[in-house]
Amino acid sequence: MNGRNGVTQLFEELEVECGASVECITDRVSVLQGVDIEVELLGEGEWASIAPFVLVNGDRARILLRESDPRWYRLHVVVHQLAHLLCGHTQCAALPMSFEGSPDPTPADRLTHELLHRQEAEAEEISRRLSAFVLAADSAPSRALLV
């Protein structure tokens, strides 16, 4: 992302309007980035086995949500991870994200740490703008995922 112009161009390419559903935005990000995006709600047992950092593996992205987290927080996680994908990131320093706070895994080296920090800042900027577009639609898929 190259500053404000890059963000503006990104949102023009995204082609979503205010009030768009999470599903609509997820589908658009999937098409734009050429990855299949799976949003999955996990129980505590599955949650404990999530590898840190990994968002994209090959041509597949998994956005993992913890079932016990509040609905509004799960929406935040989806939007934050979609922002990473829009930025072309394959990792997220905050993964796995939970309402109680993310573990603070230490990357192997300083350069990796700095890269992940820059990516988090970039994704958070996009996430804030993207959140303004999102309206968690009252559809069966949204209820199943976010309720």
N, C-alpha and C positions, 0 to 999 in steps of 0.2 A: 504494500500500500504506500502510495506516495502522497502523503498529506491529505488535505481537504479535497483536492481534485481527484485523487484516487478513490476516496470514499464516495464522492458524488458519482463518479463513473460506475463504481461497483453497484450502487443502488439503482442507477439507470438500467444496468444490465440485469439486475434482479427482477425488475418489472413487477413489483408488488405494490399494492395500495394499502393505506391505513385500514385497519380492520381485517387484514388478511389472517387466515387461520394458520396455526402452527404447521398443519399438514401442507398447506399451499406453499408456505415459505420453504419447508423442508424439501418438497418436490422441486422447487425452482433451484435451490442450492445444489441438489443432486444432479440436475441437468447441467447447470453451469460448471460444476466441478468434475463431472464425469465419474462420480462415485455413487454406489448404492448406499443409501443411508438407512440404517436400522436404529430405531429408537426402542429401547427395551427397558421394562420395569423389572427390577430384581429384588428378590427377598434377601434377608440378612445373610444367609449362607452363601449365596452366589456373590453377594456384594463383597464379602471378605476375600474373595479370590481374584479381584480385579488387579491387573498389572498397572503400575503407575505410568503416567505420561501417554500411553498409547491411545490414539483416536482413530487413525487410519491404518489399515493393513491391506496392502495391495489396492484393489479397486472397491474396497468396502470400508465404510465408516460405521462405527457403533457408538451411539450416544446412550450411555447407561444411566439409569435413574434408580435411586433407592426408594423402594416402596414406602418406607416409613417416613420419608421426608415430606414436608408440607407441599401441597399442590403448587403454590406460588413459587416455591424454591425449585421444584422440578421444571417448571416453565422457564425459570431463569437459567437452569443448567442447559436445557435444550437450546435456548437462544444463544447462550455463551458458546456452546460447542458448534452451532451453525456458523457463528462469527469466525471461529477458528478455521472452519472449512472454507468459508468465503475468502479468507486471507491466504488460503493454500497451505495452511499448517497441517502437519500430520501428527502433532503432539500437543498436549496441554499440560502445563506444569501443575495444574490443580487437580488432575485426575488421580484417583476417583474423587469427585466432588460430592460432599454431603453437607447437610444442614449444620451438623456439629462442627464442621470445618474439615478441610482436606488435610491429609497427612502432609508433612513437609519433607518429602524425599529429597535428598541431596544429590544432584547430578554428579557424575563422575569427575567433571572438571569445570573450571571457572568459565570457559568459553561456552559450554553447554548451558550452564546456569544463566549467563548473560543473554544467550539466544532465547531461552525459554522466557526470561523476564521481558524481553522486548516483544516476543510474540503474545504474551499475556496482556501487555499494555495495548497492543494493536487490536487484539480480539475484544478487549473490554470496550474500546472506543466504538467499534462496529456493533457490539452487543447492545450498547446503550441506544444507538440509533435504531437498530433492528427492533428493540423492545417497544419503541414508539409505534411500530407498524403492527405489532402482534395483537390479535384479539383471539383468545382461546375460544374458538367456536364451540357452540353447543352441539357437537356432532358425536356420534357413537365412538369413533376412533379417539377423539380428544378426551372424552369422558373416561374411556378405558385406560388411557395413558396417564392422564393428569389427575384424575379423581382419586 
